[in-house]
Amino acid sequence: NVTVDDSDGSISYSTGWSVSSGSNSLDYGGFHHLSDSKTATANFTFTGIAVYIMAPLWPYAVGAQAGVDGSSPVSIDMQDHTHTSDGGSEDVASAVLWGMDGLSNSSHTLQIS
């Protein structure tokens, strides 16, 4: 397995994304990308049989959608349902929240929106 941080140049971001302003140990790599644009996308092309998304959890509604090779996107819930508030920073460390395995060992594109 290879872990690729969201700051890696192999990820292609559309307009509408920004990077968190302060480093947080709960984010893998210390920072995270974010967008409030419904049209913002991030694409990652990889070769392999599986792909997983790691992210921290927040005490309020945060989410994304992910799909591989043009498949119907799946919603990813990034809310910490054990601790809710109207704002604040992430409160649970990054962990795998979504994945797709069983892919052919060939080139694939993960799209996140």
Buried (B, 14 or more C-beta within 10 A) or exposed (E): EEEBEBEEEEBEBEEBBEEBEEEBEBBBBEBBBBBEEEEBBBBBEBEBEBBBBBBBBBBBEBEBBBBBEEEEBEEBEBBBEEEEEEEEEBBBBBEEBBEBEEBEEEEBBBBBB
